[in-house]
Amino acid sequence: MSLKDVQKQVDNWVKQYTMGYWEPLEMLARLVEETGELAREFNHRFGPKRKKDREDKKELADEMADIIFTVACMANSMDIDLNEAFEKTMDKYNSRDGDRWEKK
């Protein structure tokens, strides 16, 4: 599935509701919240902070997908094509960091 497909699927979901997309700062807050949930799960799995027995184990993939959903909402509301943006980012990393580390 391409990022364009993700954006279309998110847009179709949002368009079924009268409220539409959240306001930009609401989406940013949502992104920070979702990122915090992912960080918390990483800390529980790989860091020193262990979950309490009564806390549910969350799936890393689910937390990452929540972030993708929120980023797609942000991009859609601002008419940003994530495929284009991601291609530019990869070009930047390939040119800037292509020789930074030892290759396999």
Backbone torsions as a table, in degrees:
resi	resn	phi	psi	omega
1	MET	NA	131.5	178.9
2	SER	-83.3	165.4	175.5
3	LEU	-63.3	-32.6	175.6
4	LYS	-61.4	-41.3	177.1
5	ASP	-63.8	-41.3	177.9
6	VAL	-60.6	-47.5	-179.2
7	GLN	-61.5	-39.2	179.7
8	LYS	-66.9	-42.9	179.9
9	GLN	-63.3	-42.3	177.9
10	VAL	-64.7	-43.2	-179.8
11	ASP	-61.8	-42.2	177.9
12	ASN	-61.7	-39.1	178.9
13	TRP	-65.7	-46.5	-177.4
14	VAL	-65.1	-39.8	-175.2
15	LYS	-66.6	-12.8	178.3
16	GLN	-80.5	-6.3	-178.2
17	TYR	-114.7	145.1	-177.3
18	THR	-69.0	-26.8	-175.7
19	MET	-71.8	-24.1	-179.6
20	GLY	69.2	-154.3	-179.2
21	TYR	-73.8	150.0	175.7
22	TRP	-68.1	164.8	175.1
23	GLU	-66.7	153.8	-176.1
24	PRO	-52.8	-44.8	-179.4
25	LEU	-70.6	-28.7	174.6
26	GLU	-66.3	-39.8	178.6
27	MET	-68.1	-38.5	177.0
28	LEU	-63.2	-42.9	177.5
29	ALA	-61.7	-40.2	178.2
30	ARG	-63.6	-41.9	178.8
31	LEU	-62.9	-43.3	178.5
32	VAL	-63.3	-41.9	178.9
33	GLU	-61.7	-47.0	-179.5
34	GLU	-65.8	-38.7	177.6
35	THR	-64.7	-38.1	176.2
36	GLY	-63.3	-38.2	177.8
37	GLU	-64.9	-39.5	176.5
38	LEU	-65.7	-43.4	178.8
39	ALA	-61.8	-40.7	179.4
40	ARG	-62.2	-43.4	179.9
41	GLU	-66.1	-40.1	175.8
42	PHE	-61.2	-42.9	-179.6
43	ASN	-63.1	-38.2	178.9
44	HIS	-68.3	-37.4	-176.2
45	ARG	-84.2	-39.5	-170.4
46	PHE	-118.4	-7.8	-178.2
47	GLY	-109.3	-170.7	-175.8
48	PRO	-79.0	-15.2	-174.9
49	LYS	-90.3	112.5	179.4
50	ARG	-93.6	149.8	178.4
51	LYS	-70.2	152.5	172.2
52	LYS	-74.9	154.4	-177.6
53	ASP	-56.7	-32.8	-176.2
54	ARG	-82.6	-8.3	-179.0
55	GLU	-84.7	136.6	177.5
56	ASP	-74.7	145.7	173.5
57	LYS	-80.6	127.3	178.0
58	LYS	-99.5	152.1	179.1
59	GLU	-85.7	132.2	178.1
60	LEU	-58.9	-41.0	-179.2
61	ALA	-60.6	-40.5	179.0
62	ASP	-63.5	-42.1	-179.9
63	GLU	-66.3	-40.3	177.8
64	MET	-65.7	-40.0	179.0
65	ALA	-64.7	-35.3	175.0
66	ASP	-61.1	-38.4	178.3
67	ILE	-66.8	-43.8	178.6
68	ILE	-60.4	-43.7	178.3
69	PHE	-58.1	-46.1	-177.5
70	THR	-66.9	-41.6	177.6
71	VAL	-63.7	-38.7	177.0
72	ALA	-63.9	-39.1	175.3
73	CYS	-60.4	-45.9	-179.7
74	MET	-61.4	-46.8	-179.0
75	ALA	-63.1	-45.3	-179.9
76	ASN	-60.2	-43.4	-176.0
77	SER	-68.7	-18.1	-178.7
78	MET	-112.9	13.2	-179.9
79	ASP	52.7	46.3	176.9
80	ILE	-103.5	128.8	176.3
81	ASP	-87.6	107.9	-176.8
82	LEU	-67.0	-29.5	175.1
83	ASN	-60.3	-49.6	178.8
84	GLU	-61.1	-47.1	-178.0
85	ALA	-61.7	-41.2	-178.9
86	PHE	-68.9	-38.4	176.8
87	GLU	-60.7	-42.4	177.4
88	LYS	-62.7	-40.8	179.5
89	THR	-64.6	-43.3	178.9
90	MET	-65.2	-38.0	175.2
91	ASP	-59.3	-43.2	179.0
92	LYS	-61.5	-48.2	-178.8
93	TYR	-65.1	-40.7	-179.7
94	ASN	-65.4	-38.3	-179.3
95	SER	-81.2	-41.1	-176.8
96	ARG	-77.4	-41.0	-172.1
97	ASP	-113.0	8.5	-175.2
98	GLY	-57.7	-31.4	-179.1
99	ASP	-115.7	16.1	-176.0
100	ARG	-72.4	-36.4	-176.7
101	TRP	-120.4	160.1	178.6
102	GLU	-69.9	130.1	-179.1
103	LYS	-87.1	156.7	179.1
104	LYS	-71.9	NA	NA
